[in-house]
Amino acid sequence: MGIERGITERLNAVSGVTTLTGTRIYANTLANDALDVANTGSAIVYQLISDIPFDSILGSDGGKFVARIQLTLYAISTFQRWQLSQGVKGALQRFKGIVGDITILDSRIESIHDLNYDQESDTFNQATVTQAAGVSRIMDFIIYYE
């Protein structure tokens, strides 16, 4: 399956996320039909930053990995951005469990950064969107899984 699919399945299973995003969770960049956040609603873009095997203190634990996943949350307002980030936190922060064929051993927030829409350049975190779009937030998670 892969960690990316496991994360999207987990996000899609939490109503605090799907109430705002529906099915608008994308890999690497916003889909063309989701660029107008004001009309399509909130969205999440995920990107796998790193995914490496890890060793335990006592030796090698084959099949265990640590991944860094970056989620960019797009919303029409700061309140909606806060709501979506709370939903994502509820879905992933300290989550342990089975998602598909992945067992998540632990998940934690590494960092959170807020980004604002730049009206002058008509850009919104490297994706062109309409000026009706509002704000975004980057959330980085460290996820241990097997």
C-alpha positions, 0 to 999 in steps of 0.5 A: 500500500505505502505510507501515503495511501495509509495517511489518506485512508486515515484522513478520509476516515475522520469526519473532522477532516472530510466534513471540510474537504470531502474527497479533496485530498491530493498528492503533491499538488492541488488538482486543477478543479480544486484551485479555486478553493473559494468555490470548491472548499477546503483541500489537503495536499500531501507530500512524502518528504522522506521515508527511511528504515530505522533501527532499534537500540538493540539492533535492526528491526527489518520492515520498520520505517520512519516517514516525514509527511508534509500536509498543506491545508487550504481553506477560505478563512483562518477559522476554516483553516483552524477547523481543518488543522484540528481535524488533521491533528485529531486524525494523526497526532499520536495515532497508533493503529492499522490502516489498510496493510500499514501498522502505524506505530506512532505519529507526531507533529514535527512543525506547523507553519501558516502561509498566506495568499499572495494577491500580488503574485496570485499564488498560494503556496506554489499553486495558482488560485483565484483571489477569493482563496484565503489561507493555508497551513503546512503541517509536518508529521513524523510517522513510524510504521511497519 
